[in-house]
Amino acid sequence: MISLHAALVLIGGIGLLLLGMRLMTDGLRLAAGRALEGILANWTRTPLRGIGTGALITAVVQSSSAVTVATLGFVNARMLSLERAITVTYGSNLGTTMTGWLVALTGFKFDIQAVALPLIGVGMALQLTGVARRRGQFGLALAGFGLFFLGIDALQAGFAGVPEIRLGEHGLPLVRTLAYVGVGVLLTLISQSSSAAIAILISAAMTESLALELAAAAVIGANLGTTSTALLGTIGATANARRVALGHVAFNAVTAVVALMLLPALLAVIQWLRSWLELGEGAGTLLALFHTLFNLLGVLLMLPLTPRLVRLLRRCYQTREEALQAPRYLDHTVLATPSLAADALLSELEDIECLARQVAGAALSQPSADRGPELQALRLRLDAVLDFTDQLARGGVPDSLQPALALVPWVTRSLRDAAQLAEALAAPDLGGGAAPTAIAAFLAEAQTVVTGPKPREAALTQLRQSYQQARLAALRLQETGASSARQILAWLDHIHGAHHLARALVKAGLRLAQARQAQTEPQAPAQAPALADDDPTHQPS
C-alpha cells in the first residue's frame, strides 16, 4: 500500500515534470521564432529529410505534440504539403524518444539538485533581464530543464516508496498487457504529453515499481495517446490538416499493433542491443531503447506505404474545391485501350463544358461574384485533359481515332478562353440605371446561349448581329449625354466580354460535337473544320 507521503511526493514530482516540460517547450519554440517555419519549409523536401527534420525539432523542443500541432498549422496555411507533413510526423515520433534517453541516462547518475538548481537560477536571471528578447525565452527553457530534472528527482523519491504495481495480476497475459497499454494512453491524455508520460513510466521501472514487460506495454500506450493532441488540433482546420492528423493516428496505431505483436521478440532484441552497445544495467535504459526501437520499426514499415497512405487520405475530408478539381472520367488504367481512353477524354471534356457553362452563366448574371474555386477547377481539369491526351498519343493511337483526338486541342482552347473571359468579365460603374434596350436584349441572348440548350452554328451569326446592335446603343449614350465617357467604356467592355464568352462556349460545344461524331464515324476528315465565325486574330478578351 502506498503511503500518503509517497503519494504527495509523486504528485509534486509529476507537477514539476509537466511544468518543466511546458517551460522547455514554450521557451525553445519562442526562441526558435520563425526559424522553425523556415526549417519545416526548407528541410523537408524529401521523405528522409522530413523524417530527420521532425526528429530533430522534436528532440530540441521536447514535445512531439508541439511539433505535430505546428505542422498542422503550416499545412493549414498551405506552407507545407500533405506528403511532407506526413513524414514530419513520422520523425516527431522518433524525436520524442529523446526524453526517455534523458531520463534513463541522467536520472540516477549524478546529484540532480546540484545541476537542476543552478539551471533554474541562471535561466530565470536570463528571463528577467531579457523579457522581450530571445535571451529571455532561452532562459525560460533553461529554467524548464532545471524543473524537469527536479521532477525526475521527486519521482525517484516517490516511486522508491511504492511497492511493485500489479494491475490485472490475476487476468490473462493479453488482457493484462492491454490494461497497461490503457494506462499509458491515460497518462498521455492527462498530461497531454507522451514525453512526460514516458518519463513517469521509466522512473517507475527504474525503481522496480513496474515490471519491464508491463512498462513496455504502457510505453506503447503513451505513444498511441499522443495522437489525441493532433486530433484536437484539427477542430476548425482545413481538410489537409485533418488528413495529417489522421495519418499521425494511422502511424501510431500501426506501430502500436506491430509492437504489441512482437513484444517478446522486441524485449529480447533490446537485451541483446544493451549488451552489444554496453549501455549498462537498468530498466530505464532498456525502456528508452525499446521506445526508440519500435518507433524506428514503425518508420521502416510506414515509409514505403506513405504514397498509398497519402492517396487514401486524399479521399478523406474532400472539400468542395477538391471535388470540383478532380477529373471525373480520366482513368489511367484505360490508356492501354485507346478506344476507351478516347471515350473517357471526350466525356471529361463534356463534363468540363457543363462546368464552364455554369461559370459563364454566373459571370453574366452576377459579374462581381467570386468564381475563384470554379475557375481554378476549370484550369486544373483542362491541364489534366492535355496531360491525358499526351499520354494516350505516346502509347500509339489508331488512325480511326485520329479525327476525334485532333479536335481535343481546339475544344480545350475554347474552354480555356471561356475561363479567362469569365474571370475578366466585370460590371464596374454602369450608371445605376436600366440598360438600353439593345444592350439588355444582347445580354439576355448571351445568357440564353450560355445556359440554354447547345446552339447550332447559326447562333454565332445571330449573336454577332446582336452584339453589333448593343455596341451601337452604347455609343449613342454619348450623343444623348445619358452617360459619362467612363460609363460608356464600361458598357463596351462588358458587352465585348459577354460576346466573346458566349462565342467561346458555342465553339467549344460545336467542336465537341464534331469530335463525338468523328469518334463514331472514323471516315471523317482528320482536321478541325473551320466555323463560320472563326476569328483569325483570336482575341479572347
Secondary structure, DSSP 8 states (H G I E B T S, - for coil): ---HHHHHHHHHHHHHHHHHHHHHHHHHHHHHTTHHHHHHHHS-SSHHHHHHHHHHHHHHHT-HHHHHHHHHHHHHTTSS-HHHHHHHHHHHHHHTHHHHHHHHHHTTTS-HHHHHHHHHHHHHHHHHH-TTSHHHHHHHHHHHHHHHHHHHHHHHHHHHTS----TTTTS-HHHHHHHHHHHHHHHHHHHT-HHHHHHHHHHHHHTTSS-HHHHHHHHHHHHHHTHHHHHHTTTT--HHHHHHHHHHHHHHHHHHHHHHHTHHHHHHHHHHHHHHHT--S-HHHHHHHHHHHHHHHHHHHHTTTHHHHHHHHHTTT--HHHHHHS-SS--GGGGGSHHHHHHHHHHHHHHHHHHHHHHHHHHHH-TTS--HHHHHHHHHHHHHHHHHHHHHHHT---GGGHHHHHTHHHHHHHHHHHHHHHHH-------SS---HHHHHHHHHHHHHHHSS---THHHHHHHHHHHHHHHHHHHHHHHT-S-HHHHHHHHHHHHHHHHHHHHHHHHHHHHHHHHHHHH-TTS-SS----TT--TT----
